[in-house]
Amino acid sequence: MLRILHIVTYMGRGGLETMIMNYYRNIDRTKIQFDFLVHRQEKADYDDEILMRLMTSLIIISTILCIHIWIV
């Protein structure tokens, strides 16, 4: 399975985020997995939709705190 990590400010309804979500809704999830890394603490428009899908990560980091994440 191919895993793709999207790193964005937050998953609001901006142009890039909406494009990513359109791909996310239509990919073959048996072949591709999307993960999301955001660096704003506040809840964004697409967070609930991302979190309700199995096998997807929404990782939120603080701009003050540096976190190393290993995805295997």
N, CA, C and O atoms as a GROMACS GRO file, in nm:
protein
  288
    1MET      N    1   0.084  -0.118   0.000
    1MET     CA    2   0.000   0.000   0.000
    1MET      C    3   0.089   0.125   0.000
    1MET      O    4   0.187   0.133   0.073
    2LEU      N    5   0.052   0.218  -0.082
    2LEU     CA    6   0.122   0.347  -0.089
    2LEU      C    7   0.062   0.441   0.014
    2LEU      O    8  -0.059   0.459   0.019
    3ARG      N    9   0.147   0.501   0.097
    3ARG     CA   10   0.102   0.598   0.197
    3ARG      C   11   0.154   0.736   0.159
    3ARG      O   12   0.271   0.753   0.126
    4ILE      N   13   0.065   0.833   0.163
    4ILE     CA   14   0.098   0.970   0.126
    4ILE      C   15   0.071   1.059   0.246
    4ILE      O   16  -0.039   1.061   0.300
    5LEU      N   17   0.173   1.134   0.288
    5LEU     CA   18   0.159   1.227   0.399
    5LEU      C   19   0.143   1.368   0.344
    5LEU      O   20   0.230   1.419   0.274
    6HIS      N   21   0.030   1.431   0.376
    6HIS     CA   22   0.004   1.569   0.336
    6HIS      C   23   0.036   1.658   0.455
    6HIS      O   24  -0.017   1.639   0.564
    7ILE      N   25   0.124   1.755   0.434
    7ILE     CA   26   0.162   1.849   0.540
    7ILE      C   27   0.106   1.985   0.501
    7ILE      O   28   0.148   2.046   0.403
    8VAL      N   29   0.009   2.031   0.581
    8VAL     CA   30  -0.059   2.158   0.553
    8VAL      C   31  -0.074   2.236   0.683
    8VAL      O   32  -0.058   2.180   0.792
    9THR      N   33  -0.106   2.364   0.673
    9THR     CA   34  -0.126   2.445   0.792
    9THR      C   35  -0.242   2.392   0.874
    9THR      O   36  -0.227   2.365   0.993
   10TYR      N   37  -0.356   2.376   0.811
   10TYR     CA   38  -0.472   2.311   0.872
   10TYR      C   39  -0.568   2.274   0.760
   10TYR      O   40  -0.555   2.325   0.649
   11MET      N   41  -0.664   2.187   0.788
   11MET     CA   42  -0.753   2.137   0.683
   11MET      C   43  -0.882   2.218   0.675
   11MET      O   44  -0.992   2.166   0.691
   12GLY      N   45  -0.865   2.348   0.648
   12GLY     CA   46  -0.979   2.436   0.625
   12GLY      C   47  -1.028   2.423   0.482
   12GLY      O   48  -0.981   2.336   0.408
   13ARG      N   49  -1.120   2.507   0.441
   13ARG     CA   50  -1.179   2.497   0.308
   13ARG      C   51  -1.106   2.582   0.204
   13ARG      O   52  -1.170   2.644   0.119
   14GLY      N   53  -0.974   2.586   0.212
   14GLY     CA   54  -0.895   2.658   0.113
   14GLY      C   55  -0.882   2.577  -0.016
   14GLY      O   56  -0.930   2.464  -0.024
   15GLY      N   57  -0.816   2.634  -0.114
   15GLY     CA   58  -0.802   2.569  -0.245
   15GLY      C   59  -0.725   2.438  -0.239
   15GLY      O   60  -0.772   2.336  -0.290
   16LEU      N   61  -0.608   2.439  -0.177
   16LEU     CA   62  -0.526   2.318  -0.169
   16LEU      C   63  -0.597   2.209  -0.087
   16LEU      O   64  -0.600   2.093  -0.127
   17GLU      N   65  -0.653   2.248   0.026
   17GLU     CA   66  -0.718   2.152   0.114
   17GLU      C   67  -0.839   2.088   0.046
   17GLU      O   68  -0.862   1.968   0.060
   18THR      N   69  -0.917   2.168  -0.027
   18THR     CA   70  -1.033   2.115  -0.099
   18THR      C   71  -0.990   2.020  -0.209
   18THR      O   72  -1.055   1.917  -0.230
   19MET      N   73  -0.883   2.052  -0.280
   19MET     CA   74  -0.832   1.963  -0.384
   19MET      C   75  -0.787   1.830  -0.324
   19MET      O   76  -0.818   1.723  -0.378
   20ILE      N   77  -0.714   1.836  -0.212
   20ILE     CA   78  -0.670   1.713  -0.145
   20ILE      C   79  -0.791   1.629  -0.104
   20ILE      O   80  -0.790   1.507  -0.122
   21MET      N   81  -0.894   1.693  -0.048
   21MET     CA   82  -1.013   1.619  -0.005
   21MET      C   83  -1.088   1.559  -0.123
   21MET      O   84  -1.144   1.450  -0.110
   22ASN      N   85  -1.090   1.625  -0.237
   22ASN     CA   86  -1.153   1.566  -0.356
   22ASN      C   87  -1.079   1.440  -0.398
   22ASN      O   88  -1.142   1.340  -0.433
   23TYR      N   89  -0.946   1.443  -0.396
   23TYR     CA   90  -0.869   1.321  -0.424
   23TYR      C   91  -0.898   1.215  -0.318
   23TYR      O   92  -0.918   1.098  -0.350
   24TYR      N   93  -0.899   1.257  -0.192
   24TYR     CA   94  -0.918   1.166  -0.079
   24TYR      C   95  -1.051   1.092  -0.088
   24TYR      O   96  -1.059   0.973  -0.053
   25ARG      N   97  -1.155   1.160  -0.132
   25ARG     CA   98  -1.287   1.098  -0.143
   25ARG      C   99  -1.295   0.997  -0.257
   25ARG      O  100  -1.382   0.911  -0.257
   26ASN      N  101  -1.204   1.007  -0.354
   26ASN     CA  102  -1.216   0.924  -0.474
   26ASN      C  103  -1.102   0.826  -0.497
   26ASN      O  104  -1.101   0.756  -0.599
   27ILE      N  105  -1.006   0.817  -0.405
   27ILE     CA  106  -0.895   0.724  -0.425
   27ILE      C  107  -0.940   0.582  -0.394
   27ILE      O  108  -1.039   0.560  -0.326
   28ASP      N  109  -0.865   0.487  -0.445
   28ASP     CA  110  -0.885   0.346  -0.412
   28ASP      C  111  -0.813   0.321  -0.280
   28ASP      O  112  -0.690   0.312  -0.278
   29ARG      N  113  -0.888   0.310  -0.171
   29ARG     CA  114  -0.828   0.299  -0.038
   29ARG      C  115  -0.764   0.164  -0.012
   29ARG      O  116  -0.701   0.145   0.092
   30THR      N  117  -0.780   0.070  -0.102
   30THR     CA  118  -0.709  -0.057  -0.088
   30THR      C  119  -0.565  -0.044  -0.138
   30THR      O  120  -0.480  -0.128  -0.108
   31LYS      N  121  -0.538   0.063  -0.215
   31LYS     CA  122  -0.405   0.083  -0.273
   31LYS      C  123  -0.332   0.205  -0.217
   31LYS      O  124  -0.209   0.207  -0.213
   32ILE      N  125  -0.407   0.306  -0.174
   32ILE     CA  126  -0.347   0.433  -0.131
   32ILE      C  127  -0.405   0.475   0.003
   32ILE      O  128  -0.526   0.466   0.025
   33GLN      N  129  -0.318   0.520   0.092
   33GLN     CA  130  -0.361   0.574   0.220
   33GLN      C  131  -0.310   0.716   0.234
   33GLN      O  132  -0.192   0.742   0.213
   34PHE      N  133  -0.399   0.808   0.268
   34PHE     CA  134  -0.361   0.946   0.294
   34PHE      C  135  -0.346   0.965   0.446
   34PHE      O  136  -0.428   0.916   0.523
   35ASP      N  137  -0.241   1.034   0.487
   35ASP     CA  138  -0.225   1.080   0.624
   35ASP      C  139  -0.207   1.231   0.617
   35ASP      O  140  -0.163   1.285   0.516
   36PHE      N  141  -0.243   1.299   0.725
   36PHE     CA  142  -0.242   1.445   0.728
   36PHE      C  143  -0.163   1.492   0.849
   36PHE      O  144  -0.184   1.443   0.960
   37LEU      N  145  -0.072   1.586   0.827
   37LEU     CA  146   0.002   1.650   0.936
   37LEU      C  147  -0.030   1.799   0.928
   37LEU      O  148  -0.003   1.864   0.827
   38VAL      N  149  -0.086   1.853   1.036
   38VAL     CA  150  -0.120   1.995   1.040
   38VAL      C  151  -0.049   2.060   1.158
   38VAL      O  152  -0.015   1.992   1.255
   39HIS      N  153  -0.028   2.190   1.150
   39HIS     CA  154   0.043   2.256   1.260
   39HIS      C  155  -0.035   2.372   1.320
   39HIS      O  156   0.024   2.470   1.366
   40ARG      N  157  -0.167   2.360   1.318
   40ARG     CA  158  -0.253   2.452   1.394
   40ARG      C  159  -0.340   2.369   1.487
   40ARG      O  160  -0.391   2.264   1.448
   41GLN      N  161  -0.356   2.416   1.608
   41GLN     CA  162  -0.431   2.342   1.709
   41GLN      C  163  -0.582   2.349   1.688
   41GLN      O  164  -0.652   2.254   1.724
   42GLU      N  165  -0.634   2.458   1.632
   42GLU     CA  166  -0.778   2.472   1.622
   42GLU      C  167  -0.839   2.372   1.522
   42GLU      O  168  -0.775   2.333   1.425
   43LYS      N  169  -0.963   2.334   1.549
   43LYS     CA  170  -1.033   2.239   1.464
   43LYS      C  171  -1.063   2.304   1.330
   43LYS      O  172  -1.100   2.420   1.323
   44ALA      N  173  -1.045   2.226   1.224
   44ALA     CA  174  -1.068   2.277   1.089
   44ALA      C  175  -1.190   2.209   1.026
   44ALA      O  176  -1.243   2.112   1.080
   45ASP      N  177  -1.232   2.262   0.912
   45ASP     CA  178  -1.354   2.217   0.847
   45ASP      C  179  -1.354   2.070   0.809
   45ASP      O  180  -1.458   2.003   0.822
   46TYR      N  181  -1.244   2.017   0.763
   46TYR     CA  182  -1.240   1.879   0.715
   46TYR      C  183  -1.196   1.777   0.820
   46TYR      O  184  -1.190   1.658   0.790
   47ASP      N  185  -1.166   1.819   0.940
   47ASP     CA  186  -1.114   1.727   1.043
   47ASP      C  187  -1.208   1.610   1.071
   47ASP      O  188  -1.163   1.496   1.078
   48ASP      N  189  -1.337   1.637   1.087
   48ASP     CA  190  -1.430   1.529   1.119
   48ASP      C  191  -1.437   1.426   1.007
   48ASP      O  192  -1.440   1.305   1.033
   49GLU      N  193  -1.439   1.473   0.883
   49GLU     CA  194  -1.444   1.380   0.770
   49GLU      C  195  -1.319   1.294   0.764
   49GLU      O  196  -1.327   1.175   0.734
   50ILE      N  197  -1.204   1.353   0.791
   50ILE     CA  198  -1.078   1.278   0.790
   50ILE      C  199  -1.077   1.174   0.902
   50ILE      O  200  -1.040   1.059   0.880
   51LEU      N  201  -1.118   1.214   1.020
   51LEU     CA  202  -1.111   1.125   1.136
   51LEU      C  203  -1.214   1.012   1.131
   51LEU      O  204  -1.193   0.909   1.195
   52MET      N  205  -1.323   1.028   1.057
   52MET     CA  206  -1.424   0.922   1.054
   52MET      C  207  -1.382   0.805   0.964
   52MET      O  208  -1.443   0.698   0.970
   53ARG      N  209  -1.283   0.825   0.881
   53ARG     CA  210  -1.238   0.718   0.791
   53ARG      C  211  -1.132   0.634   0.861
   53ARG      O  212  -1.041   0.688   0.925
   54LEU      N  213  -1.143   0.504   0.847
   54LEU     CA  214  -1.045   0.414   0.907
   54LEU      C  215  -0.913   0.422   0.831
   54LEU      O  216  -0.910   0.459   0.714
   55MET      N  217  -0.806   0.388   0.898
   55MET     CA  218  -0.672   0.380   0.838
   55MET      C  219  -0.619   0.516   0.792
   55MET      O  220  -0.541   0.522   0.697
   56THR      N  221  -0.659   0.623   0.858
   56THR     CA  222  -0.609   0.755   0.825
   56THR      C  223  -0.564   0.825   0.953
   56THR      O  224  -0.630   0.813   1.056
   57SER      N  225  -0.454   0.896   0.944
   57SER     CA  226  -0.403   0.969   1.060
   57SER      C  227  -0.417   1.118   1.037
   57SER      O  228  -0.390   1.169   0.929
   58LEU      N  229  -0.461   1.187   1.141
   58LEU     CA  230  -0.458   1.332   1.144
   58LEU      C  231  -0.368   1.369   1.260
   58LEU      O  232  -0.405   1.352   1.376
   59ILE      N  233  -0.249   1.419   1.230
   59ILE     CA  234  -0.149   1.449   1.331
   59ILE      C  235  -0.142   1.600   1.345
   59ILE      O  236  -0.120   1.671   1.248
   60ILE      N  237  -0.161   1.648   1.467
   60ILE     CA  238  -0.158   1.792   1.493
   60ILE      C  239  -0.034   1.822   1.577
   60ILE      O  240  -0.016   1.764   1.684
   61ILE      N  241   0.049   1.913   1.529
   61ILE     CA  242   0.167   1.951   1.606
   61ILE      C  243   0.160   2.099   1.635
   61ILE      O  244   0.099   2.177   1.562
   62SER      N  245   0.223   2.137   1.744
   62SER     CA  246   0.232   2.276   1.781
   62SER      C  247   0.351   2.337   1.707
   62SER      O  248   0.450   2.268   1.681
   63THR      N  249   0.343   2.463   1.675
   63THR     CA  250   0.455   2.529   1.609
   63THR      C  251   0.572   2.547   1.705
   63THR      O  252   0.685   2.570   1.661
   64ILE      N  253   0.545   2.537   1.835
   64ILE     CA  254   0.651   2.551   1.935
   64ILE      C  255   0.721   2.417   1.959
   64ILE      O  256   0.841   2.413   1.986
   65LEU      N  257   0.647   2.310   1.949
   65LEU     CA  258   0.696   2.176   1.981
   65LEU      C  259   0.737   2.105   1.853
   65LEU      O  260   0.662   2.106   1.755
   66CYS      N  261   0.852   2.042   1.854
   66CYS     CA  262   0.897   1.965   1.738
   66CYS      C  263   0.877   1.817   1.769
   66CYS      O  264   0.926   1.767   1.870
   67ILE      N  265   0.806   1.748   1.683
   67ILE     CA  266   0.776   1.608   1.702
   67ILE      C  267   0.827   1.530   1.582
   67ILE      O  268   0.802   1.569   1.468
   68HIS      N  269   0.896   1.422   1.606
   68HIS     CA  270   0.941   1.333   1.500
   68HIS      C  271   0.842   1.218   1.490
   68HIS      O  272   0.816   1.150   1.589
   69ILE      N  273   0.786   1.196   1.374
   69ILE     CA  274   0.685   1.093   1.352
   69ILE      C  275   0.738   0.996   1.248
   69ILE      O  276   0.777   1.037   1.139
   70TRP      N  277   0.739   0.871   1.281
   70TRP     CA  278   0.780   0.767   1.188
   70TRP      C  279   0.657   0.692   1.142
   70TRP      O  280   0.583   0.639   1.225
   71ILE      N  281   0.633   0.686   1.014
   71ILE     CA  282   0.521   0.613   0.959
   71ILE      C  283   0.578   0.495   0.880
   71ILE      O  284   0.655   0.513   0.786
   72VAL      N  285   0.538   0.377   0.919
   72VAL     CA  286   0.588   0.257   0.852
   72VAL      C  287   0.475   0.185   0.783
   72VAL      O  288   0.497   0.081   0.721
   0.00000   0.00000   0.00000
